[in-house]
Amino acid sequence: MITSSRGILKPDFKSIKGAAVHFCPSLTRQINPFADILALIHIYLIYRSYNNDIVHTHSSKAGIIGRWAAKLAGVPVVIHTVHGWSFNDYQGRIRKRFFIFLERITARFTTRIICVSNKDIETGLCHKIAPREKFVLIKYGIPLGEFRDRKADRKDKRREIGINNEDPVVGMISCLKPQKSPEDYVKAAIEIYKGFPSVNFLLVGDGVLKKRCQKILKGSPLDGRFIFSGWRRDIPEILDILDIAVLTSKWEGMPIAIIEALSKGKPAVITDAGGARELVKDGISGYVTRPGAYRDIAVKVMGILRDKARMDSMGREAGLSVDESFDIKTMARDTDILYQNCKESA
């Protein structure tokens, strides 16, 4: 395994048994030609030392660098998973075209491209990234049994998180970065509070936009009802205290946080980004709104809060919508089958 030397998951990577983990200091999120060339050389040397049969890359920039290093090292099978494309409609035209160009030329020597949603496959075909036969759909997998079986004492968990009342809880679990647009969640919460002052709001996660979110909240009557929990490792229990899950992303692949929320029987109000409509059935297990339309998000959440029967019905449908195809064991099995097929045909 090769990853950046930065990030809160570094100790977790180090503790993986049976895996050789390499940290690449020059592998950063931002484009930096000098650092990117160093990362390419570093990763190439690692591939050469292991004489890999298969390289499987993830994420946008690391996926480009990792695949070029694999090509230079002569790796016979190169697989890449798209967690939402490197290009999107929120980029400038030149930047977007540059990333499409990079994806196209890198796809030429990529054996298979895994997408986590049909929407990403459609996007890849629309922009002529690769022919259809190179694309494979493998859904995100979560430890489904753990989410369904792990139950929290709602009263204790609410108290632990800082909620000392019995009012409904609306929550969003997300990295606080531009892609997820957490400011829209905060704005929607302020609108909801105007109609429902007896509601609690929870934002689980952290990131570069936390201070901006706090600034929006400052001075609003909601300030005491909004909790920033930071990163948590007890998401199955956190979901037990939520009544409605929200996600305000501008672009996505397939939001794992919503798969997890649905698996716990939570109605979801999310933006129409990536594979959103493949998860949430609009009006049945939740609602799908336009990115940036925080007032519409507020209206949809309030509609659920006003109608307990609707909330219960949507919750039942949410739980039914996450089947075994979203289990981590299914994802691992399908990935292994792909590995074997690619090796045999290499």
C-alpha positions in Angstrom: 0.0 0.0 0.0 1.3 3.5 -0.9 -0.3 6.6 0.5 0.5 10.2 1.5 2.4 10.7 4.7 -0.3 13.2 5.9 -3.7 12.6 7.3 -5.4 11.3 10.5 -5.6 7.7 9.2 -1.8 7.3 9.1 -1.7 5.3 12.4 -4.5 3.0 11.0 -2.5 2.3 7.9 0.6 1.5 10.0 -1.4 -1.1 12.0 -2.7 -3.1 9.0 -1.4 -6.6 9.5 0.2 -8.4 6.6 0.5 -5.3 4.5 3.6 -3.4 3.5 2.7 0.2 3.8 4.8 3.0 2.2 4.3 6.7 2.9 5.1 9.1 0.1 5.9 12.6 1.5 5.7 14.3 -1.9 2.2 12.9 -2.6 0.0 15.8 -1.8 -3.6 16.8 -2.8 -2.7 20.1 -4.5 -1.0 20.1 -7.9 2.8 20.8 -7.5 4.9 19.8 -10.5 8.1 19.4 -8.6 6.5 17.3 -5.8 4.4 15.4 -8.3 7.5 14.3 -10.2 9.2 13.2 -7.0 6.0 11.3 -6.1 6.1 9.6 -9.5 9.7 8.5 -9.1 9.2 7.3 -5.5 6.1 5.2 -6.5 7.8 3.9 -9.6 10.8 2.7 -7.5 8.4 1.0 -5.0 6.6 -0.8 -7.9 9.9 -2.0 -9.3 11.1 -3.3 -6.0 8.0 -5.5 -5.6 7.6 -6.6 -9.2 3.8 -6.2 -8.9 1.3 -8.2 -11.0 -1.5 -5.7 -10.3 -1.6 -2.1 -9.3 -4.9 -0.7 -8.1 -5.1 3.1 -7.7 -7.7 5.3 -6.0 -8.6 9.0 -6.0 -7.9 11.6 -8.7 -4.4 12.9 -8.5 -2.9 9.8 -6.9 -4.7 7.7 -9.5 -3.0 9.6 -12.3 0.5 9.5 -10.8 0.1 5.9 -9.6 -1.0 4.7 -13.0 1.8 6.4 -14.9 4.3 5.0 -12.4 2.8 1.5 -13.0 3.2 2.0 -16.8 6.8 3.0 -16.4 7.4 0.0 -14.1 5.9 -2.4 -16.6 3.1 -3.6 -14.4 0.9 -5.9 -16.5 -2.5 -5.1 -14.9 -3.5 -1.5 -13.9 -6.9 -0.9 -12.3 -8.3 2.4 -11.1 -11.3 3.2 -9.0 -13.1 6.4 -9.7 -14.5 8.0 -6.5 -16.1 10.8 -8.5 -14.2 12.1 -11.5 -11.2 14.5 -11.2 -13.2 17.0 -13.4 -16.6 18.6 -12.5 -18.8 21.5 -13.5 -17.5 23.7 -10.7 -14.0 24.0 -12.3 -13.0 26.6 -14.8 -13.2 25.5 -18.5 -9.5 25.2 -19.0 -8.9 23.3 -15.8 -11.8 20.9 -16.5 -10.5 20.2 -20.0 -7.0 19.6 -18.7 -8.3 16.9 -16.3 -10.4 15.3 -18.9 -7.3 15.1 -21.2 -5.3 13.5 -18.4 -8.0 11.0 -17.7 -8.3 10.1 -21.4 -4.6 9.5 -22.0 -4.1 7.6 -18.7 -7.1 5.4 -19.4 -5.4 4.1 -22.5 -3.1 1.9 -20.5 -5.5 1.3 -17.6 -6.8 -2.3 -17.8 -10.1 -1.6 -16.1 -11.8 1.4 -14.6 -14.0 0.7 -11.6 -16.9 3.1 -11.0 -18.9 3.1 -7.8 -22.1 4.5 -9.6 -23.7 4.1 -13.0 -23.7 7.9 -13.1 -19.9 7.9 -13.1 -19.8 5.4 -15.9 -22.2 7.6 -18.0 -20.0 10.6 -17.3 -16.9 8.7 -18.4 -18.5 7.6 -21.6 -19.9 11.1 -22.3 -16.5 12.6 -22.1 -14.9 9.8 -24.1 -12.5 8.8 -21.2 -12.5 5.1 -22.3 -14.7 2.6 -24.2 -17.6 1.0 -22.4 -15.8 -2.4 -22.1 -13.2 -0.8 -19.8 -15.7 0.3 -17.2 -16.8 -2.0 -14.4 -19.5 -1.2 -11.7 -18.5 -2.3 -8.2 -20.6 -0.6 -5.5 -19.1 0.7 -2.3 -19.3 -1.8 0.5 -19.8 -1.2 4.2 -19.7 -3.7 7.1 -23.5 -4.1 6.7 -23.9 -6.5 9.6 -22.1 -4.1 12.0 -24.3 -1.2 11.0 -27.5 -3.1 11.4 -26.6 -5.0 14.6 -24.7 -2.3 16.5 -27.2 -0.4 18.6 -26.6 2.6 20.9 -28.4 3.6 24.0 -30.0 6.7 22.4 -30.2 8.6 25.7 -26.6 8.0 26.7 -25.2 8.7 23.2 -27.2 11.9 22.9 -25.9 13.0 26.3 -22.3 12.1 25.2 -22.6 14.1 22.1 -24.0 17.1 24.0 -27.7 16.8 23.3 -29.6 17.1 26.6 -33.2 17.0 25.3 -35.5 14.6 23.5 -36.0 16.8 20.4 -35.3 15.4 16.8 -31.8 15.3 15.5 -30.8 16.3 11.9 -27.3 15.4 11.0 -24.6 15.4 8.3 -21.5 13.2 8.3 -18.9 14.7 6.0 -15.4 16.0 5.5 -15.7 19.8 5.7 -14.3 20.6 2.3 -15.6 22.5 -0.8 -16.9 19.3 -2.5 -19.3 18.6 0.4 -20.4 22.3 0.7 -21.0 22.1 4.4 -22.0 25.8 4.5 -25.2 24.9 2.7 -26.0 22.5 5.5 -25.4 25.2 8.1 -27.6 27.6 6.1 -30.3 25.0 5.7 -30.2 24.4 9.5 -30.8 28.0 10.2 -33.8 28.0 7.9 -35.2 24.8 9.5 -34.7 26.3 13.0 -37.0 29.2 12.1 -39.9 26.8 11.6 -38.7 24.2 14.1 -36.9 25.7 17.1 -37.1 22.3 18.9 -34.6 20.6 16.6 -30.9 19.6 17.2 -28.3 19.8 14.4 -25.2 17.7 14.3 -22.2 18.0 11.9 -19.8 15.1 12.2 -16.4 15.7 10.6 -13.7 18.3 10.2 -11.9 20.2 7.5 -10.8 23.5 6.0 -14.3 24.9 6.0 -15.1 24.4 9.6 -14.3 28.1 10.5 -16.4 29.3 7.7 -19.3 27.2 9.0 -18.8 28.6 12.5 -18.8 32.1 11.1 -22.1 31.6 9.4 -23.6 30.3 12.7 -22.2 33.1 14.8 -24.9 35.3 16.0 -27.7 33.1 14.7 -30.4 31.9 17.2 -29.3 28.3 16.3 -25.8 28.6 17.7 -26.6 26.6 20.9 -28.5 23.9 19.0 -25.7 23.2 16.5 -23.0 20.7 17.4 -19.7 20.2 15.7 -18.5 16.8 16.9 -15.3 16.5 14.9 -14.2 13.1 13.5 -15.9 10.1 15.2 -15.2 6.4 15.2 -18.6 5.4 16.4 -20.7 6.2 13.3 -23.1 3.3 13.7 -24.0 4.6 17.2 -24.1 8.2 16.0 -26.6 7.2 13.3 -28.9 5.7 16.0 -29.5 9.2 17.4 -30.2 10.8 14.0 -33.8 11.2 12.8 -32.8 12.6 9.3 -29.5 12.4 7.4 -28.5 15.3 5.1 -25.7 15.6 2.5 -25.1 18.9 0.6 -22.4 17.8 -1.9 -21.7 19.7 -5.1 -20.2 16.6 -6.7 -19.8 13.0 -5.7 -19.1 9.4 -6.7 -21.3 7.5 -4.3 -21.6 9.0 -0.8 -20.7 6.2 1.7 -22.2 8.3 4.6 -25.6 8.0 3.0 -25.3 4.3 2.4 -24.6 4.0 6.1 -27.5 6.2 7.1 -29.9 4.3 4.9 -28.7 1.0 6.2 -29.8 2.2 9.7 -33.2 3.2 8.4 -32.7 6.9 8.3 -34.5 9.1 5.7 -32.0 11.2 3.7 -32.2 14.6 2.1 -29.3 14.9 -0.3 -28.2 16.9 -3.3 -28.3 15.4 -6.9 -24.6 14.7 -7.2 -23.0 11.6 -8.6 -24.9 8.5 -7.8 -27.4 10.2 -5.4 -30.5 9.0 -7.3 -29.1 5.5 -7.3 -29.3 5.6 -3.5 -32.2 7.7 -2.5 -35.6 7.2 -4.1 -37.0 10.8 -4.2 -40.2 11.0 -2.1 -39.9 7.4 -0.9 -36.7 7.0 1.1 -35.9 10.7 1.3 -35.5 13.6 -1.1 -33.0 14.6 -3.8 -32.5 18.4 -4.3 -30.3 20.6 -6.4 -26.8 21.3 -5.2 -26.6 24.7 -3.6 -30.4 24.9 -3.0 -30.2 25.0 0.8 -33.7 26.5 1.2 -35.1 23.5 -0.7 -33.2 21.2 1.6 -34.7 23.0 4.5 -38.2 22.7 3.1 -37.8 18.9 2.5 -36.4 18.3 6.0 -39.3 20.3 7.5 -41.8 18.3 5.5 -40.4 15.1 7.1 -40.3 16.6 10.6 -43.9 17.7 10.3 -45.2 14.2 9.4 -44.2 11.4 11.8 -45.9 8.8 9.6 -43.9 10.0 6.6 -40.7 9.8 8.6 -41.4 6.3 9.7 -42.4 5.2 6.2 -39.3 6.7 4.6 -37.2 5.1 7.3 -38.5 1.7 6.5 -37.9 2.2 2.8 -34.4 3.5 3.5 -33.5 0.3 5.4 -34.9 -1.9 2.6 -32.9 0.0 -0.1 -29.5 -1.1 1.2 -29.2 -4.8 0.3 -26.3 -7.3 0.3 -24.9 -5.6 -2.8 -23.7 -2.8 -0.5 -21.9 -5.2 1.9 -18.1 -5.0 2.1 -17.8 -8.7 1.5 -19.6 -8.3 -1.8 -17.3 -5.5 -2.8 -14.2 -7.6 -1.9 -15.5 -10.6 -3.8 -16.3 -8.6 -6.9 -12.9 -6.9 -6.8 -11.1 -10.2 -6.4 -13.0 -11.7 -9.3 -11.9 -8.7 -11.4 -8.3 -9.1 -10.4 -8.3 -12.8 -11.4 -10.0 -12.1 -14.7 -7.5 -9.3 -15.6 -4.5 -11.5 -14.6 -5.7 -14.3 -16.8 -6.2 -12.1 -19.8 -3.0 -10.1 -19.3 
